[in-house]
Amino acid sequence: MEMEKENISSLQLFYLFIGFEFGTTIILGVGEGARQDEWLVLLISTLCGLILMGIYILLAALYPNQTFVQMLQVSLGKFLGYPIIVIYIIYFIYIAGRVCRDFGELMVTTILVETPIVVIIGSFMVLMIYCLRGGIETFGRMGEAVFPLFMFSLGIIWILLLTVKSFNISNLTPILGNGLKPVLTEVFPSVTMFPFGETVTIMMFFPFLNKKKNAGKAGFAVILIGGILLTINSVLILSVLGPEIIQEAQFPLLSATRLVSIADFLERFDAIIILMMVAGVFFKVGIYTYSAALGLSQLIKVNTMKSILLGLGTIITPLSLLIGNNLVSFLEFGLGFFNNKVQPIMQLLIPLLLLCIGFIRKKFLTSKNN
């Protein structure tokens, strides 16, 4: 599989990363600590996400036709660059495992209660690796096919939430009732890093765009449209559940959807939520797994990723089960220490360092040529 010959359109990239951004975010929810101001947290975090995306787009312009892994090799050299690349590959694999675990936990607590979680995650990874082995073009086409289904399901859920008897828009008031501090505490690093900062993986995909000039448009559109859709979702869930119940709910969107009852006949729309979760996890796990495989293939300089993908598939399934003993400890670590301490380094500090090095190199080379 020759990587250089593969291309995806900016629209395919947009579909993949909107789904990636929603991924598990729409199911797990974010920013609950701000209570009724959760929607405001998402709006402000979207602006922070646009700044992060600006950094990634500038890096893509400074290092054209290079993935993030190749940027690290060129900027930091062999001795400093290689260890950081290995850390990023482990980071991509780890998050793929976390997302699989989120998916597995939702399935075993809702519709597949009797099925072992290892069977659910293992089956999903077999399908995922089968798709990714077809290459980035196949993955892009799958994104085109799955994205409309995802958005259609989301649209139906939103319409159904408007019919819930407990729906009350005044659950969003008083705005900033607890002051600005709880909002800003949730904005950074928490919600800015998850989900917006996770789009750092987009730098692994920019070189495969058939029209490189559209990289900026696609990147900013992912953050802006994704942020607006997540904000709308947050407003609807808050209006149905209220801030107190949201803080206690493991899966807020699922809890809100379970309150839907049309004429005491149409109820239990869990299947639509599960369908969305499968679609979201498909995008997120696919992008992280592909990024890890691509990074590893560029590090060890091989042209084919098929065997690497197969190896990653066998690693991610057991890893997802070993990450946490139970769901509570798993979520506490992921949404606490990992998101607040590790993610800012990987998503902000290192890309910012690369950007500074890139600007200095460009200035030095320009003055040298003159």
VOPAGU-2260 file (C-alpha; in pm, 1 decimal, decimal comma):
REM VOPAGU-2260
SITE   aa  ch    i         X         Y         Z
SITE  MET   A    0       0,0       0,0       0,0
SITE  GLU   A    1     186,7     305,7    -121,0
SITE  MET   A    2      98,4     594,4     107,3
SITE  GLU   A    3     197,4     869,2    -134,6
SITE  LYS   A    4     -61,1     767,4    -394,9
SITE  GLU   A    5    -359,0     788,6    -158,8
SITE  ASN   A    6    -576,5    1097,7    -130,5
SITE  ILE   A    7    -895,1    1208,1      40,8
SITE  SER   A    8   -1107,6    1514,9     -26,2
SITE  SER   A    9   -1145,7    1799,8     223,0
SITE  LEU   A   10   -1512,8    1702,3     259,1
SITE  GLN   A   11   -1417,1    1345,0     353,6
SITE  LEU   A   12   -1169,1    1485,1     607,6
SITE  PHE   A   13   -1447,1    1705,9     746,9
SITE  TYR   A   14   -1686,4    1408,6     779,7
SITE  LEU   A   15   -1423,7    1196,3     953,9
SITE  PHE   A   16   -1325,4    1462,0    1205,7
SITE  ILE   A   17   -1676,3    1586,6    1287,5
SITE  GLY   A   18   -1759,1    1226,2    1375,5
SITE  PHE   A   19   -1427,2    1203,2    1561,4
SITE  GLU   A   20   -1505,8    1518,1    1761,7
SITE  PHE   A   21   -1848,7    1385,9    1856,9
SITE  GLY   A   22   -1715,2    1033,9    1917,5
SITE  THR   A   23   -1781,8     955,6    2282,8
SITE  THR   A   24   -1828,1    1322,9    2378,9
SITE  ILE   A   25   -2193,7    1332,5    2282,1
SITE  ILE   A   26   -2266,9    1021,6    2489,7
SITE  LEU   A   27   -2051,1    1087,6    2798,2
SITE  GLY   A   28   -2110,7    1464,0    2807,3
SITE  VAL   A   29   -1859,4    1730,0    2914,9
SITE  GLY   A   30   -1857,9    2042,8    3132,0
SITE  GLU   A   31   -2111,5    1919,2    3389,8
SITE  GLY   A   32   -1914,6    2091,8    3666,4
SITE  ALA   A   33   -2045,6    2429,1    3539,5
SITE  ARG   A   34   -2402,3    2302,2    3604,7
SITE  GLN   A   35   -2657,1    2506,7    3403,4
SITE  ASP   A   36   -2372,1    2689,1    3224,1
SITE  GLU   A   37   -2247,8    2372,0    3054,5
SITE  TRP   A   38   -2355,8    2506,0    2713,5
SITE  LEU   A   39   -2149,8    2821,9    2777,7
SITE  VAL   A   40   -1845,3    2606,9    2857,0
SITE  LEU   A   41   -1881,6    2440,5    2516,4
SITE  LEU   A   42   -1912,8    2773,1    2334,6
SITE  ILE   A   43   -1599,1    2919,9    2496,8
SITE  SER   A   44   -1411,4    2590,4    2448,5
SITE  THR   A   45   -1500,8    2605,0    2078,1
SITE  LEU   A   46   -1317,1    2940,1    2054,4
SITE  CYS   A   47   -1016,0    2784,7    2231,4
SITE  GLY   A   48   -1040,9    2490,3    1990,9
SITE  LEU   A   49   -1020,9    2730,3    1695,0
SITE  ILE   A   50    -694,0    2868,2    1837,7
SITE  LEU   A   51    -554,8    2513,4    1869,3
SITE  MET   A   52    -662,6    2433,7    1514,0
SITE  GLY   A   53    -490,2    2754,1    1400,8
SITE  ILE   A   54    -163,7    2616,5    1544,6
SITE  TYR   A   55    -212,1    2283,7    1361,8
SITE  ILE   A   56    -291,6    2457,7    1030,9
SITE  LEU   A   57      13,8    2685,7    1060,9
SITE  LEU   A   58     230,0    2379,0    1124,9
SITE  ALA   A   59      85,8    2211,4     813,6
SITE  ALA   A   60     174,9    2524,1     613,1
SITE  LEU   A   61     531,1    2533,8     753,3
SITE  TYR   A   62     586,4    2163,2     686,2
SITE  PRO   A   63     389,6    2092,2     365,1
SITE  ASN   A   64     334,2    1727,1     269,6
SITE  GLN   A   65     459,8    1609,2     609,2
SITE  THR   A   66     263,8    1432,2     880,4
SITE  PHE   A   67     300,3    1533,6    1245,5
SITE  VAL   A   68     546,6    1247,2    1301,0
SITE  GLN   A   69     763,3    1369,6    1010,8
SITE  MET   A   70     746,2    1725,9    1148,5
SITE  LEU   A   71     884,7    1598,7    1480,1
SITE  GLN   A   72    1168,1    1415,0    1297,8
SITE  VAL   A   73    1267,3    1724,2    1095,6
SITE  SER   A   74    1234,7    1977,2    1380,3
SITE  LEU   A   75    1378,3    1788,9    1676,5
SITE  GLY   A   76    1624,8    1555,2    1505,8
SITE  LYS   A   77    1684,0    1187,2    1572,1
SITE  PHE   A   78    1783,0    1190,4    1939,9
SITE  LEU   A   79    1505,3    1415,1    2068,7
SITE  GLY   A   80    1246,5    1354,7    1796,6
SITE  TYR   A   81    1234,1     972,7    1804,0
SITE  PRO   A   82    1147,4     936,4    2177,0
SITE  ILE   A   83     870,3    1197,3    2140,7
SITE  ILE   A   84     734,4    1018,0    1831,8
SITE  VAL   A   85     724,1     690,9    2029,7
SITE  ILE   A   86     536,3     871,1    2309,9
SITE  TYR   A   87     281,1    1003,5    2057,0
SITE  ILE   A   88     231,2     656,3    1906,5
SITE  ILE   A   89     167,8     514,2    2257,2
SITE  TYR   A   90     -63,4     810,7    2324,7
SITE  PHE   A   91    -268,7     737,8    2009,8
SITE  ILE   A   92    -292,8     366,3    2097,3
SITE  TYR   A   93    -390,5     443,3    2457,8
SITE  ILE   A   94    -677,6     674,9    2359,1
SITE  ALA   A   95    -802,5     422,9    2100,1
SITE  GLY   A   96    -817,1     172,8    2387,8
SITE  ARG   A   97   -1002,8     421,0    2610,0
SITE  VAL   A   98   -1265,4     488,8    2342,7
SITE  CYS   A   99   -1316,4     115,4    2288,2
SITE  ARG   A  100   -1368,6      74,5    2663,4
SITE  ASP   A  101   -1628,4     357,5    2666,0
SITE  PHE   A  102   -1807,6     180,4    2382,3
SITE  GLY   A  103   -1793,3    -158,5    2552,7
SITE  GLU   A  104   -1921,5     -22,4    2885,4
SITE  LEU   A  105   -2219,0     146,1    2716,4
SITE  MET   A  106   -2309,4    -173,3    2531,2
SITE  VAL   A  107   -2291,7    -402,8    2836,0
SITE  THR   A  108   -2498,0    -162,2    3049,0
SITE  THR   A  109   -2770,8    -116,0    2787,4
SITE  ILE   A  110   -2851,9    -375,3    2519,9
SITE  LEU   A  111   -2589,2    -653,2    2545,3
SITE  VAL   A  112   -2606,1    -714,7    2919,2
SITE  GLU   A  113   -2517,4   -1085,2    2902,1
SITE  THR   A  114   -2237,0   -1046,4    2646,7
SITE  PRO   A  115   -1875,7   -1031,9    2777,9
SITE  ILE   A  116   -1720,2    -690,2    2713,1
SITE  VAL   A  117   -1413,6    -853,3    2552,1
SITE  VAL   A  118   -1637,6   -1004,7    2281,3
SITE  ILE   A  119   -1797,4    -665,4    2205,2
SITE  ILE   A  120   -1465,7    -476,8    2183,2
SITE  GLY   A  121   -1288,0    -760,8    2001,1
SITE  SER   A  122   -1561,3    -787,7    1735,3
SITE  PHE   A  123   -1559,0    -413,0    1681,9
SITE  MET   A  124   -1179,7    -403,6    1641,2
SITE  VAL   A  125   -1189,3    -685,9    1382,1
SITE  LEU   A  126   -1426,1    -474,9    1168,3
SITE  MET   A  127   -1221,2    -160,5    1233,0
SITE  ILE   A  128    -890,6    -314,5    1123,7
SITE  TYR   A  129   -1057,7    -472,5     819,0
SITE  CYS   A  130   -1172,6    -125,8     708,7
SITE  LEU   A  131    -840,2      48,0     782,3
SITE  ARG   A  132    -639,2    -213,4     592,2
SITE  GLY   A  133    -814,5     -85,0     280,2
SITE  GLY   A  134    -621,7     240,7     318,7
SITE  ILE   A  135    -709,3     602,4     383,9
SITE  GLU   A  136    -924,6     632,0      71,0
SITE  THR   A  137   -1146,8     345,6     188,8
SITE  PHE   A  138   -1165,1     502,7     535,1
SITE  GLY   A  139   -1263,9     836,6     379,5
SITE  ARG   A  140   -1541,0     672,2     175,7
SITE  MET   A  141   -1664,9     493,2     488,4
SITE  GLY   A  142   -1679,1     834,4     655,2
SITE  GLU   A  143   -1897,1     960,1     370,5
SITE  ALA   A  144   -2132,0     664,2     417,1
SITE  VAL   A  145   -2152,7     669,5     798,8
SITE  PHE   A  146   -2168,7    1046,8     860,4
SITE  PRO   A  147   -2520,6    1106,9     713,6
SITE  LEU   A  148   -2650,9     814,4     922,4
SITE  PHE   A  149   -2492,5     966,3    1232,5
SITE  MET   A  150   -2641,8    1312,2    1171,5
SITE  PHE   A  151   -2983,3    1167,9    1082,0
SITE  SER   A  152   -2990,4     974,0    1412,7
SITE  LEU   A  153   -2882,4    1284,5    1603,8
SITE  GLY   A  154   -3155,4    1493,3    1436,0
SITE  ILE   A  155   -3423,1    1238,0    1531,5
SITE  ILE   A  156   -3302,1    1234,9    1894,2
SITE  TRP   A  157   -3312,9    1615,5    1913,8
SITE  ILE   A  158   -3669,6    1626,0    1779,2
SITE  LEU   A  159   -3775,2    1354,8    2027,5
SITE  LEU   A  160   -3618,4    1544,0    2320,4
SITE  LEU   A  161   -3840,5    1843,7    2239,6
SITE  THR   A  162   -4145,9    1621,9    2306,0
SITE  VAL   A  163   -4042,1    1523,3    2662,7
SITE  LYS   A  164   -4290,3    1651,7    2923,8
SITE  SER   A  165   -4012,0    1768,1    3157,3
SITE  PHE   A  166   -3850,6    1979,9    2879,7
SITE  ASN   A  167   -3794,8    2326,1    3029,5
SITE  ILE   A  168   -3556,8    2582,9    2879,1
SITE  SER   A  169   -3548,1    2768,2    3214,4
SITE  ASN   A  170   -3316,1    2487,7    3338,3
SITE  LEU   A  171   -3043,4    2697,3    3170,8
SITE  THR   A  172   -3099,4    2986,5    3412,7
SITE  PRO   A  173   -2958,3    3170,3    3594,9
SITE  ILE   A  174   -2680,3    3222,7    3341,5
SITE  LEU   A  175   -2348,0    3252,5    3529,2
SITE  GLY   A  176   -2547,7    3202,9    3851,0
SITE  ASN   A  177   -2237,1    3058,5    4019,4
SITE  GLY   A  178   -2004,1    3317,7    3866,5
SITE  LEU   A  179   -1748,4    3287,2    3586,2
SITE  LYS   A  180   -1494,3    3075,6    3776,5
SITE  PRO   A  181   -1671,8    2733,6    3745,2
SITE  VAL   A  182   -1714,0    2796,3    3369,7
SITE  LEU   A  183   -1347,3    2884,8    3311,2
SITE  THR   A  184   -1233,8    2591,7    3529,3
SITE  GLU   A  185   -1425,2    2354,8    3299,4
SITE  VAL   A  186   -1313,5    2531,3    2979,7
SITE  PHE   A  187    -939,5    2480,8    3032,2
SITE  PRO   A  188    -792,9    2232,3    3030,0
SITE  SER   A  189   -1088,9    1994,9    3057,2
SITE  VAL   A  190   -1329,8    2064,6    2766,9
SITE  THR   A  191   -1074,6    2240,5    2542,9
SITE  MET   A  192    -857,8    1927,4    2551,7
SITE  PHE   A  193   -1151,5    1685,2    2523,5
SITE  PRO   A  194   -1283,0    1689,7    2254,8
SITE  PHE   A  195   -1133,7    1989,2    2068,1
SITE  GLY   A  196    -763,4    1935,6    2141,0
SITE  GLU   A  197    -788,0    1573,2    2030,6
SITE  THR   A  198    -803,2    1701,0    1672,5
SITE  VAL   A  199    -420,3    1718,0    1695,6
SITE  THR   A  200    -447,9    1391,4    1496,1
SITE  ILE   A  201    -566,1    1594,4    1194,3
SITE  MET   A  202    -198,7    1672,3    1124,7
SITE  MET   A  203    -152,1    1303,9    1041,1
SITE  PHE   A  204    -416,9    1343,7     767,3
SITE  PHE   A  205    -341,9    1686,3     612,5
SITE  PRO   A  206     -72,5    1549,5     371,8
SITE  PHE   A  207    -330,8    1317,4     213,6
SITE  LEU   A  208    -567,1    1596,5     106,9
SITE  ASN   A  209    -607,5    1610,3    -271,1
SITE  LYS   A  210    -630,2    1991,0    -243,9
SITE  LYS   A  211    -387,8    2109,1      24,9
SITE  LYS   A  212    -518,2    2467,0       6,4
SITE  ASN   A  213    -846,9    2350,0     166,8
SITE  ALA   A  214    -675,9    2223,5     483,1
SITE  GLY   A  215    -751,2    2543,0     676,0
SITE  LYS   A  216   -1117,6    2554,1     573,3
SITE  ALA   A  217   -1172,8    2189,0     664,7
SITE  GLY   A  218    -991,2    2221,4     998,4
SITE  PHE   A  219   -1172,9    2533,9    1115,8
SITE  ALA   A  220   -1509,0    2397,6     994,3
SITE  VAL   A  221   -1460,1    2081,9    1205,5
SITE  ILE   A  222   -1410,6    2284,6    1525,1
SITE  LEU   A  223   -1675,1    2549,5    1455,5
SITE  ILE   A  224   -1957,7    2325,5    1333,4
SITE  GLY   A  225   -1871,2    2049,9    1581,7
SITE  GLY   A  226   -1870,6    2301,4    1868,9
SITE  ILE   A  227   -2207,4    2449,0    1767,8
SITE  LEU   A  228   -2369,2    2103,8    1736,3
SITE  LEU   A  229   -2231,6    1996,2    2077,1
SITE  THR   A  230   -2365,6    2320,2    2229,5
SITE  ILE   A  231   -2714,3    2257,7    2086,0
SITE  ASN   A  232   -2699,7    1901,8    2220,8
SITE  SER   A  233   -2601,0    2032,7    2564,3
SITE  VAL   A  234   -2889,3    2285,9    2568,1
SITE  LEU   A  235   -3144,4    2014,9    2486,0
SITE  ILE   A  236   -3015,0    1768,2    2747,6
SITE  LEU   A  237   -3003,8    2041,4    3014,0
SITE  SER   A  238   -3359,2    2141,6    2928,4
SITE  VAL   A  239   -3477,3    1781,8    2975,3
SITE  LEU   A  240   -3274,4    1665,5    3276,5
SITE  GLY   A  241   -3168,2    1980,4    3460,7
SITE  PRO   A  242   -2816,2    2042,7    3597,8
SITE  GLU   A  243   -2851,3    1820,3    3909,1
SITE  ILE   A  244   -2943,4    1501,1    3721,9
SITE  ILE   A  245   -2681,6    1565,6    3449,0
SITE  GLN   A  246   -2404,8    1565,8    3711,2
SITE  GLU   A  247   -2513,1    1223,0    3835,8
SITE  ALA   A  248   -2590,0    1062,3    3496,6
SITE  GLN   A  249   -2326,6     828,5    3352,6
SITE  PHE   A  250   -2460,0     871,4    2998,1
SITE  PRO   A  251   -2663,7    1199,9    2995,9
SITE  LEU   A  252   -2794,5    1173,5    2637,3
SITE  LEU   A  253   -2911,4     816,9    2699,2
SITE  SER   A  254   -3082,3     921,7    3025,7
SITE  ALA   A  255   -3260,5    1208,5    2849,8
SITE  THR   A  256   -3371,1     989,5    2557,1
SITE  ARG   A  257   -3519,6     731,2    2795,1
SITE  LEU   A  258   -3769,6     996,9    2909,2
SITE  VAL   A  259   -3915,1    1019,3    2556,7
SITE  SER   A  260   -4269,0     879,1    2543,6
SITE  ILE   A  261   -4498,5     953,2    2251,6
SITE  ALA   A  262   -4865,6     881,3    2333,7
SITE  ASP   A  263   -4745,6     621,0    2589,4
SITE  PHE   A  264   -4673,6     396,5    2292,9
SITE  LEU   A  265   -4342,6     492,4    2129,2
SITE  GLU   A  266   -4075,3     457,9    2397,3
SITE  ARG   A  267   -3720,2     328,2    2458,0
SITE  PHE   A  268   -3520,2     482,6    2175,6
SITE  ASP   A  269   -3196,4     336,0    2315,3
SITE  ALA   A  270   -3121,5     169,2    1981,9
SITE  ILE   A  271   -3074,5     507,1    1808,9
SITE  ILE   A  272   -2826,5     615,3    2078,0
SITE  ILE   A  273   -2636,3     287,1    2036,0
SITE  LEU   A  274   -2631,6     341,4    1658,3
SITE  MET   A  275   -2480,1     688,7    1711,6
SITE  MET   A  276   -2226,8     550,8    1957,7
SITE  VAL   A  277   -2114,1     285,0    1709,4
SITE  ALA   A  278   -2076,1     553,8    1438,6
SITE  GLY   A  279   -1888,7     791,8    1670,9
SITE  VAL   A  280   -1654,1     519,7    1797,1
SITE  PHE   A  281   -1592,9     409,9    1436,9
SITE  PHE   A  282   -1457,6     758,4    1353,4
SITE  LYS   A  283   -1261,5     804,7    1674,5
SITE  VAL   A  284   -1098,0     463,8    1707,6
SITE  GLY   A  285   -1031,2     458,6    1332,0
SITE  ILE   A  286    -850,0     792,7    1333,7
SITE  TYR   A  287    -640,1     713,0    1642,4
SITE  THR   A  288    -551,0     363,7    1520,1
SITE  TYR   A  289    -463,8     488,4    1171,9
SITE  SER   A  290    -252,9     772,4    1319,0
SITE  ALA   A  291     -61,5     525,9    1538,1
SITE  ALA   A  292      -4,3     284,6    1247,2
SITE  LEU   A  293     103,0     561,9    1010,9
SITE  GLY   A  294     336,7     711,6    1272,5
SITE  LEU   A  295     494,3     372,2    1340,0
SITE  SER   A  296     537,4     296,3     967,9
SITE  GLN   A  297     709,7     633,9     914,3
SITE  LEU   A  298     929,1     583,1    1220,8
SITE  ILE   A  299    1056,9     242,1    1110,2
SITE  LYS   A  300    1037,9     342,3     740,7
SITE  VAL   A  301     810,2      76,9     589,4
SITE  ASN   A  302     574,0     135,6     297,0
SITE  THR   A  303     291,6     -94,4     405,1
SITE  MET   A  304      77,0     -59,0     717,6
SITE  LYS   A  305    -130,9    -377,8     689,6
SITE  SER   A  306      77,7    -587,7     930,0
SITE  ILE   A  307     115,5    -290,0    1168,1
SITE  LEU   A  308    -263,0    -241,5    1176,1
SITE  LEU   A  309    -311,2    -609,7    1249,9
SITE  GLY   A  310     -67,0    -583,9    1539,4
SITE  LEU   A  311    -237,0    -272,9    1677,7
SITE  GLY   A  312    -575,9    -445,9    1662,0
SITE  THR   A  313    -446,7    -725,8    1885,1
SITE  ILE   A  314    -294,2    -472,5    2129,9
SITE  ILE   A  315    -589,0    -229,3    2161,3
SITE  THR   A  316    -851,5    -489,8    2264,4
SITE  PRO   A  317    -670,7    -621,2    2578,2
SITE  LEU   A  318    -539,0    -270,7    2655,2
SITE  SER   A  319    -894,4    -132,4    2669,9
SITE  LEU   A  320    -977,9    -390,0    2939,6
SITE  LEU   A  321    -660,1    -334,5    3141,9
SITE  ILE   A  322    -691,4      47,1    3158,0
SITE  GLY   A  323    -923,0      50,1    3462,8
SITE  ASN   A  324   -1055,6    -207,2    3709,3
SITE  ASN   A  325   -1406,2     -60,5    3689,9
SITE  LEU   A  326   -1592,1     213,7    3504,8
SITE  VAL   A  327   -1566,2     467,0    3790,2
SITE  SER   A  328   -1185,0     447,3    3825,9
SITE  PHE   A  329   -1152,7     435,7    3445,6
SITE  LEU   A  330   -1351,6     759,3    3400,3
SITE  GLU   A  331   -1189,3     935,3    3698,3
SITE  PHE   A  332    -840,5     883,3    3557,8
SITE  GLY   A  333    -939,2     965,7    3200,0
SITE  LEU   A  334   -1140,3    1280,3    3269,8
SITE  GLY   A  335    -913,8    1384,8    3558,4
SITE  PHE   A  336    -536,6    1334,4    3555,8
SITE  PHE   A  337    -496,8    1224,1    3193,6
SITE  ASN   A  338    -716,6    1496,1    3043,7
SITE  ASN   A  339    -591,8    1779,0    3267,4
SITE  LYS   A  340    -220,7    1696,6    3286,5
SITE  VAL   A  341    -117,3    1479,0    2989,0
SITE  GLN   A  342    -343,1    1614,5    2713,1
SITE  PRO   A  343    -226,3    1982,2    2734,6
SITE  ILE   A  344     135,4    1869,9    2678,6
SITE  MET   A  345      47,9    1650,7    2379,4
SITE  GLN   A  346    -210,7    1879,1    2220,7
SITE  LEU   A  347     -80,3    2228,4    2298,9
SITE  LEU   A  348     274,9    2254,8    2434,5
SITE  ILE   A  349     458,1    2025,8    2188,9
SITE  PRO   A  350     275,4    2159,0    1876,3
SITE  LEU   A  351     343,7    2514,1    1998,8
SITE  LEU   A  352     712,4    2429,2    2046,1
SITE  LEU   A  353     724,2    2286,7    1691,9
SITE  LEU   A  354     561,0    2601,6    1556,4
SITE  CYS   A  355     822,9    2823,7    1723,7
SITE  ILE   A  356    1106,5    2604,6    1590,2
SITE  GLY   A  357     947,6    2611,8    1243,4
SITE  PHE   A  358     924,5    2991,9    1237,1
SITE  ILE   A  359    1286,2    3029,3    1356,6
SITE  ARG   A  360    1408,5    2778,3    1093,4
SITE  LYS   A  361    1215,5    2958,2     818,6
SITE  LYS   A  362    1350,5    3299,2     924,3
SITE  PHE   A  363    1706,6    3165,2     948,3
SITE  LEU   A  364    1687,9    2999,5     605,1
SITE  THR   A  365    1537,3    3312,1     446,2
SITE  SER   A  366    1811,3    3537,4     586,5
SITE  LYS   A  367    2077,5    3281,8     485,1
SITE  ASN   A  368    1947,4    3273,9     125,4
SITE  ASN   A  369    1937,0    3654,8     110,1
